[in-house]
Amino acid sequence: MSGPSFHYIRATEIGDAVAACVKPGATYLAGGTDLLQLWKTRLAAPRDVIDISRLPLADIFVDDSTLVLGALARLSEVAAHPDVTARHPLICAAILASASGQIRNQATIGGNLLQRTRCPYFRDRGLACNKHDPGSGCGARHGENRQAALFGGSAGCVATHASDLAVALAALDAEIVVASATGERRLALEDLYPLPGATTAPDSSLAAGDMITAIHVRDASRFAARSTYLKIRDRASFEFAVVSVAAALRIEDGVITEVRLAAGGVAPLPWRLRPSEAALVGRVPTEQAFVAAAELAIEGASPLENNAFKIPLLRNAVIRALQTVGGQS
């Protein structure tokens, strides 16, 4: 049985692509590793497909100490780039913990940040989910919720965000550049992901036609020697995080002077652990300090019936990540 027809457009200019994608039912196609899965299962049914894969948005370079990642750069290209491996090993580690080598060769940086949740209630069109049917409810709240959020969820949605890369970029205070019908703007990566409401659960704050064109990471090379991405998952490869932690420290004269911590698998967006960060600044990197920071990381957690195990898992993951980056160099 053939599927519904659609209109294919191969974009040659950013402005033309944005203008075409403003129309209802239009979507961008880049690497296609998420969109095509959704399309096959009828969770996406685009009427207009704007292929942006040939736009000149794949460059990777450093501009005045800021790392610039073109949104169409492939994950594997970014992870292997010498500027990224030398200055931002946290980004490399997060990418290499993602998916499989074949998918990393195809998937783009921008698409990875916009991939949709792996919550089983979203991925099955026949189940209640406010993401694909606003107002239908969140089946996960009282159903299968082992992978659900501990933080930031609502009555309308407890799904977690799937991207490993987004967790690392959030920890590094990355910004994204967005092209739209009204011009270009920048926003913090964290602002890309709104929290869910009572009956709706938007995937991003982008409007129709908005296109991520680049990601900027201001000079974070000071963390290069002490950064790690710890991903805990149900199997060793090609699996999404149950809990993950991106950690980066700067230590001077035996004292922690700067900290970045973000968690994945626990919220609808990359979850910055700012109370833990604040508690570590000015401290000597000891086990006691790391444990105290980890206790702050789990404050305010709201577990459901089947995911309370994530609380001690997150606590222990924070400790382990801090031990990794805070040891003697």
Sequence and secondary structure as in RCSB ss.txt:
>XXXX:A:sequence
MSGPSFHYIRATEIGDAVAACVKPGATYLAGGTDLLQLWKTRLAAPRDVIDISRLPLADIFVDDSTLVLGALARL
SEVAAHPDVTARHPLICAAILASASGQIRNQATIGGNLLQRTRCPYFRDRGLACNKHDPGSGCGARHGENRQAAL
FGGSAGCVATHASDLAVALAALDAEIVVASATGERRLALEDLYPLPGATTAPDSSLAAGDMITAIHVRDASRFAA
RSTYLKIRDRASFEFAVVSVAAALRIEDGVITEVRLAAGGVAPLPWRLRPSEAALVGRVPTEQAFVAAAELAIEG
ASPLENNAFKIPLLRNAVIRALQTVGGQS
>XXXX:A:secstr
      EEEE SSHHHHHHHHTSTTEEEESS TTHHHHHHTTS   SEEEE TTSS   EEEETTEEEEETTSBH
HHHHH HHHHHH HHHHHHHHTSS HHHHHH BHHHHHT     HHHH TTS  TTTSTTS  GGGGS  TT  S
SS BTTB      HHHHHHHHTT EEEEEETTEEEEEEGGGGS    SS   S S  TT EEEEEEE   GGGTT
SEEEEEE SSSSS   SEEEEEEEEEETTEEEEEEEEEESSSSS EE HHHHHHHTTS   HHHHHHHHHHHTTT
    TT TTHHHHHHHHHHHHHHHHHS  
